[in-house]
Amino acid sequence: MSAASVSTSVPSWSDLKSKSEATPVGQALVNEIALRKDGKGSAHVQNTLRTFGRNPSPDITLFRDHAGWCPYCQKTMLLIEEKEIPIKIELVPMRSYGDKPQSFLRKVPSGLLPAIEVNGKIITESQVIMEMLDEWHTGDDYKEMVPSTEAGFQRYTLLARLERELFSWWCTLTFRPEGGPSLGGMFDNPFKSKSSEMSGAMKGFLDCIGKVDAELKATKGPWFFGETDHPTMIDFIYVSHVERMLASVAFW
């Protein structure tokens, strides 16, 4: 048979979609999308409703970034998922991904994310939002997220301050380095000196990381408070920025 007599047919996107959805993995993904529409299923950045079998029509709406990159939205969602707080979600682009819709800016003129709306009132700032969500959802049906004892709350406050210190050192190391650009600022500029001594920014960052590590080692489990078998508010406050530190510091 000559090459000229061989006919080829390129499948359409619709055909490819049907074939992929017919596979076990494709079917699982289709089922997961259906569950998410009802506020069920697993955590996902594109979720617009979370019910956790509690309230099918939540009174609170969370405005968060649609790309899943905002660390402040991430820590808020981590709290919501762990504590299983029913909530509606509206996805809004960060400025780096495009203009925010006017419908959102009319409610939040500053454009800040995350934000929540409850009974027509808008609340911004992730820390405030997390604390209020925790305060509004208490009792045996909800996990404790902030220590109830005086000693526990003092430790919580200390750890929160340490997180801000770590964040400050990370910004100093990444955005205001002391060394030359060839080594990302973490070490002295080799073109000015043969020394490979660690820069002040890097030393400060590593010293602070050491303090954080010591606090984690002081508990029985993987969390900052060993009395619980689940992560709490302070863990979520740390994790979203530490995740980004791992990527950025490794890059530099």
SULLIN-V239627 format. One record per backbone hydrogen bond with DSSP energy under -1.0 kcal/mol. NH is the residue of the N-H (numbers start at 1). CO is the residue of the C=O. E is the energy in kcal/mol with one decimal. If there is no record, write none. Layout:
NH_CO_E / NH_CO_E
This chain:
16_12_-2.4 / 17_13_-2.5 / 18_14_-2.3 / 19_15_-2.4 / 20_16_-2.6 / 21_17_-2.3 / 23_20_-1.1 / 27_23_-2.8 / 28_24_-2.0 / 29_25_-2.1 / 30_26_-2.3 / 31_27_-2.5 / 32_28_-2.1 / 33_29_-2.2 / 34_30_-1.9 / 35_31_-2.1 / 36_32_-2.4 / 37_33_-1.6 / 38_35_-1.0 / 39_36_-1.8 / 40_35_-2.6 / 47_44_-1.8 / 50_87_-2.4 / 51_39_-2.2 / 54_51_-2.1 / 61_117_-2.2 / 62_88_-3.3 / 63_115_-3.5 / 64_90_-2.1 / 66_92_-1.2 / 74_70_-2.1 / 75_71_-2.2 / 76_72_-1.3 / 77_73_-2.5 / 78_74_-2.4 / 79_75_-1.7 / 80_76_-2.1 / 81_77_-2.8 / 82_78_-2.4 / 83_79_-2.6 / 84_80_-1.2 / 85_80_-1.8 / 87_50_-2.7 / 88_60_-2.8 / 89_48_-2.4 / 90_62_-3.0 / 92_64_-3.1 / 97_94_-2.1 / 98_95_-1.2 / 105_101_-2.1 / 106_102_-2.2 / 108_104_-3.0 / 111_108_-2.0 / 115_63_-1.6 / 116_123_-2.6 / 117_61_-2.5 / 118_121_-2.3 / 121_118_-1.9 / 123_116_-2.5 / 129_125_-2.6 / 130_126_-2.9 / 131_127_-2.2 / 132_128_-2.3 / 133_129_-2.8 / 134_130_-2.2 / 135_131_-2.2 / 136_132_-2.4 / 142_139_-1.7 / 153_149_-2.3 / 154_150_-2.1 / 155_151_-2.0 / 156_152_-2.3 / 157_153_-2.5 / 158_154_-2.3 / 159_155_-2.7 / 160_156_-2.2 / 161_157_-2.0 / 162_158_-2.0 / 163_159_-2.1 / 164_160_-1.6 / 165_161_-1.9 / 166_162_-2.6 / 167_163_-2.6 / 168_164_-2.1 / 169_165_-2.2 / 170_166_-2.3 / 171_167_-2.3 / 172_168_-2.2 / 173_169_-2.6 / 174_170_-2.5 / 175_171_-2.9 / 176_172_-1.3 / 178_185_-1.0 / 179_185_-1.2 / 183_180_-1.2 / 184_181_-1.2 / 185_180_-1.7 / 186_183_-1.5 / 188_197_-1.4 / 192_189_-1.6 / 193_189_-1.6 / 199_186_-1.9 / 203_199_-2.4 / 204_200_-2.6 / 205_201_-2.1 / 206_202_-2.6 / 207_203_-2.7 / 208_204_-1.9 / 209_205_-2.5 / 210_206_-2.1 / 211_207_-1.5 / 212_208_-2.2 / 213_209_-2.7 / 214_210_-2.0 / 215_211_-1.9 / 216_212_-2.0 / 217_213_-2.4 / 218_214_-1.1 / 219_216_-1.5 / 228_225_-1.1 / 233_145_-1.8 / 236_232_-1.6 / 237_233_-2.0 / 238_234_-1.6 / 239_235_-2.6 / 240_236_-1.1 / 242_238_-2.5 / 243_239_-2.4 / 245_241_-2.3 / 246_242_-2.3 / 247_243_-1.1 / 248_244_-2.7 / 249_245_-2.7 / 250_246_-1.2 / 251_247_-1.7 / 252_248_-2.5
